[in-house]
C-alpha cells in the first residue's frame, strides 16, 4: 500500500508556512495589564514574588499607562493599596480613594486607554476578607452595598469598565442597578464569574497586601473540583447583566474556558494569575525553560481554549514580542 497522500508535516516545513496556517493568533489588543496603585509620589516598588511588576504611586502609574497605550495593549485593570484600612473597606468607595485618583489621572493623560477597575474589598479591609464580617463570616448582602458604592464611585471617576471579583451572590445585579440609577447605564461589567479558591493567588497577596488575617476564602470562592457549578455561576452572572464573564485562574481551568466559550454567546475573559506568571518567571530565571516561548505558548493556549480577553502580567513583554 502506498504511503498516505496526506503528509501533515508539509505545512510545518518552514516558518513562513507555519505562520500562514496558524489557527490561533495573539494580539496585544486582547491583553489587560493589572496595575497596583499605592500612596505617595515617585514610588515604584518592585513586588518580590512578581519580578517586573510594581506597586506604583499615581504619577508612576500614569507613566506606565502611557507606555501600555504605546504598545497597543487593550487596557489596564487597577487594584488599590489604600493609605489605611478598616473593617468597612471605606477606602474602596471613597471618591478620593487611591483607585479613584488613579483613574482620573490616567484619563487626563491617556484618554484613549481602556481603564477597568477591580471591585473587591480585600485590599481595603483590615481583616483581608472580601466583605463585611458578621459572626465570623463574610455577610453576602451587606457586602453587595459596598460593591455597588464602589462601582458608582469608580464610574464617576471615569472608569470605562468595572470588574467585581468578590464572588458574592447577586453582586452583578446589585452593581448593575446602582450604575443605572446613577446614570452609568453604558458602563459595562466584567464579572469574575468563575473565580476559584486557588493556590495560584499567593504572589498577588504580596502585591495587593491582601492576605486574610484569619481563615481563608473558600466560603465564597469556588471549589477547584467543581466545573458544573462554574457554568451555573457564569449563567447567573449573565442573567444578572454581566457584559463579559471571566474564568480565574486560566491555565488550571482551560477546560472551563472552553466549555464557557461553547455554551455562552458573550465575551469570555481569563485571568493568567500571579502564580502562573511567577512560576514561569522563576523557571526562566533558573534556565529551566525559555521565557519568551513559555509566555507565548501559555497565552496561546488560553486564547485557543476560547478566551478573547486575557488579564496577564505578561502584557508588556508579549506585546513587544508580537510587534
C-alpha positions in Angstrom: 0.0 0.0 0.0 1.5 3.4 -1.0 2.4 6.0 1.7 -0.7 8.1 2.6 -1.3 11.1 0.4 -1.7 13.4 3.4 1.6 14.4 4.9 0.7 17.0 7.6 4.4 17.8 8.1 4.3 19.6 4.7 2.8 22.7 6.3 5.3 22.7 9.1 8.4 22.7 7.0 9.2 26.5 7.1 8.5 29.4 9.4 6.5 31.1 6.6 4.3 28.0 6.1 3.7 27.7 9.9 2.8 31.4 10.1 0.4 31.0 7.1 -1.6 28.2 8.6 -1.6 29.2 12.2 -5.0 28.7 13.7 -4.7 30.8 16.9 -3.3 34.3 16.8 -2.4 36.6 19.6 -3.0 40.3 19.5 -1.9 42.8 22.2 -5.4 44.4 22.0 -6.7 41.3 23.8 -4.5 41.8 26.8 -5.3 43.7 30.0 -2.4 44.6 32.3 -3.1 44.5 36.1 -1.6 47.5 38.0 -1.3 48.2 41.7 -1.8 51.8 42.8 -0.3 52.9 46.1 0.0 56.2 48.1 2.9 58.6 47.7 4.8 60.2 44.9 7.6 58.8 42.7 7.0 55.3 44.2 7.8 52.3 42.0 8.4 49.4 44.4 9.1 46.0 42.8 7.0 43.1 44.0 9.4 40.5 45.2 7.3 37.5 44.2 6.4 39.0 40.8 9.6 40.3 39.1 8.9 43.1 36.6 5.7 44.2 38.4 5.4 47.1 40.9 3.4 48.9 43.4 3.2 52.4 41.9 2.1 55.8 43.0 -0.4 57.6 40.8 2.2 59.6 39.0 4.2 56.5 38.1 1.0 54.6 37.1 0.3 57.5 34.6 3.8 57.0 33.0 3.2 53.2 32.9 -0.2 53.7 31.2 1.3 55.9 28.5 3.8 53.0 27.7 0.9 50.5 27.8 -1.0 52.5 25.3 2.0 53.0 23.0 2.4 49.2 22.9 -1.1 48.7 21.7 -2.3 46.8 24.8 -6.0 46.6 25.2 -6.2 48.2 28.6 -5.4 48.1 32.3 -7.2 47.0 35.4 -6.5 48.8 38.6 -6.1 47.5 42.2 -5.6 49.8 45.1 -3.5 49.9 48.2 -5.1 52.5 50.5 -3.3 54.7 53.0 -5.3 53.0 55.8 -7.6 50.0 56.1 -10.7 49.5 58.3 -13.5 46.9 58.9 -15.8 48.7 56.5 -13.5 48.9 53.5 -14.2 52.6 53.3 -11.3 53.3 51.0 -12.9 51.2 48.3 -15.8 53.6 47.8 -14.2 56.8 48.8 -14.4 59.3 45.9 -10.9 60.4 46.8 -9.6 56.9 47.2 -6.4 55.7 45.6 -8.0 53.9 42.6 -10.3 56.9 42.0 -7.4 59.3 41.9 -5.5 56.9 39.6 -8.5 56.7 37.2 -8.8 60.5 36.9 -5.0 60.9 36.4 -4.9 58.2 33.7 -7.9 59.5 31.9 -6.4 63.0 31.8 -3.1 61.9 30.3 -4.1 58.8 28.3 -7.8 59.3 27.5 -8.0 56.6 24.8 -6.6 53.8 27.1 -9.3 51.4 28.4 -9.3 51.7 32.2 -11.0 48.9 34.2 -11.2 48.6 37.9 -11.3 45.6 40.3 -14.1 46.0 42.8 -13.0 43.6 45.5 -12.7 44.8 49.1 -9.8 42.6 50.3 -7.2 45.3 49.8 -9.3 47.7 51.9 -10.4 45.7 54.9 -8.3 45.5 58.0 -9.0 41.7 58.1 -8.2 41.0 54.5 -11.5 39.4 53.6 -13.7 40.4 50.7 -16.7 41.8 52.6 -18.4 42.7 55.9 -17.6 40.3 58.7 -20.7 39.1 60.7 -20.4 36.3 63.2 -17.0 35.4 61.8 -18.0 35.0 58.2 -18.5 37.4 55.2 -22.0 38.7 55.1 -23.2 38.5 51.5 -25.9 41.1 51.3 -24.2 43.9 53.3 -21.1 43.4 51.1 -23.3 44.0 48.0 -23.9 47.5 49.2 -20.1 48.2 49.4 -19.7 46.8 45.9 -22.5 48.9 44.4 -21.0 52.1 46.0 -17.5 51.2 44.7 -18.8 50.7 41.2 -20.6 54.0 41.1 -17.5 55.8 42.6 -15.2 54.3 40.0 -17.6 55.1 37.2 -17.9 58.7 38.5 -14.1 59.0 38.5 -14.0 57.9 34.8 -13.6 54.1 34.8 -14.6 52.6 31.4 -15.5 49.2 33.0 -15.9 47.7 36.5 -15.0 44.1 37.4 -16.4 42.5 40.6 -14.1 39.7 41.9 -15.6 39.0 45.3 -17.8 36.1 44.4 -20.8 37.3 46.5 -24.2 36.0 45.3 -26.2 38.7 43.4 -23.4 41.2 43.1 -23.8 41.7 39.3 -27.5 42.6 39.7 -26.7 45.0 42.6 -23.9 46.7 40.7 -26.0 47.0 37.5 -28.9 48.5 39.4 -26.7 51.0 41.1 -24.8 52.0 38.0 -28.1 52.5 36.1 -29.6 54.6 38.9 -26.5 56.8 38.9 -26.7 57.4 35.2 -24.0 55.0 34.1 -26.1 52.7 32.0 -23.4 52.4 29.4 -20.6 51.3 31.9 -20.0 47.5 31.3 -19.5 44.9 34.0 -16.7 42.3 33.5 -17.6 39.7 36.1 -15.1 37.4 37.7 -17.9 34.8 37.2 -16.0 31.6 38.0 -13.3 32.5 40.5 -11.7 29.6 42.2 -10.2 29.3 45.7 -6.8 28.8 44.1 -3.3 28.3 45.5 -2.0 30.3 42.5 -3.1 33.7 44.0 -0.2 33.7 46.5 2.1 36.3 44.9 -0.8 38.6 44.3 -1.5 38.8 48.0 2.0 40.3 48.4 1.3 42.7 45.6 -2.0 43.8 47.0 -1.2 43.4 50.7 -4.5 41.4 51.0 -3.7 38.2 52.9 -6.7 37.2 55.1 -5.9 37.8 58.8 -7.9 34.7 59.7 -9.3 31.7 57.9 -9.4 31.6 54.1 -11.8 32.5 51.2 -13.1 29.0 50.5 -16.5 30.0 51.9 -17.1 32.3 48.9 -14.6 31.5 46.2 -15.2 28.3 44.2 -14.0 24.7 44.9 -11.5 23.9 42.2 -13.2 20.5 41.7 -16.5 22.0 40.6 -16.8 22.5 36.8 -20.6 22.2 36.5 -21.0 24.8 39.3 -18.8 27.1 37.4 -21.2 27.0 34.4 -24.0 27.9 36.8 -22.1 30.8 38.2 -21.4 32.1 34.7 -25.0 31.7 33.6 -26.3 33.5 36.7 -23.9 36.4 36.2 -25.1 36.7 32.5 -28.7 36.7 33.6 -27.9 39.5 36.2 -26.4 41.7 33.5 -22.7 40.8 33.1 -21.4 42.0 29.8 -18.1 39.9 30.0 -17.6 36.8 32.1 -14.2 35.7 33.4 -12.6 32.4 34.5 -9.9 32.7 37.1 -7.2 31.3 37.1 -6.6 30.5 33.5 -4.2 27.6 32.9 -5.6 25.1 35.5 -9.1 25.8 34.1 -8.6 25.7 30.4 -11.4 23.1 30.2 -13.8 25.5 31.8 -12.8 28.4 29.5 -13.5 26.0 26.5 -16.9 25.0 28.0 -17.9 28.6 28.6 -16.9 29.6 25.1 -19.1 26.8 23.6 -22.0 27.4 25.9 -22.3 31.2 26.2 -22.5 33.8 23.5 -20.8 36.6 25.4 -17.2 37.7 25.5 -15.0 35.4 27.6 -12.1 36.6 29.7 -9.5 34.7 31.6 -7.0 35.8 34.2 -3.5 34.4 34.0 -2.9 35.0 37.7 0.2 35.9 39.7 1.2 32.3 40.5 1.1 31.3 36.8 3.3 34.3 36.0 5.7 33.8 38.9 6.2 30.1 38.1 7.2 30.9 34.6 9.5 33.7 35.7 11.2 31.6 38.3 11.8 28.7 35.9 13.1 31.0 33.2 15.5 32.7 35.7 16.8 29.3 36.6 17.4 28.5 33.0 14.9 25.6 33.1 12.6 27.0 30.3 12.7 29.7 27.7 10.9 32.8 28.9 9.6 34.1 25.6 8.4 30.7 24.4 6.7 29.8 27.6 5.0 33.2 27.7 3.6 32.9 24.2 2.7 29.2 24.5 0.6 29.8 27.6 -1.1 32.9 26.2 -1.8 31.0 23.0 -3.3 28.1 25.0 -5.6 30.4 26.8 -6.7 32.0 23.6 -7.1 28.6 21.9 -9.3 27.5 24.7 -11.7 30.3 23.9 -10.7 33.4 25.9 -10.9 36.6 23.7 -9.6 38.7 26.6 -6.6 37.8 28.8 -5.7 39.6 32.0 -1.9 39.0 32.2 1.2 40.3 33.8 3.0 39.4 30.6 1.1 42.0 28.6 4.0 44.3 28.0 6.7 41.8 27.1 4.2 39.8 25.0 3.2 43.0 23.2 6.8 43.8 22.4 7.4 40.3 21.1 4.3 40.3 18.9 5.1 43.7 17.4 
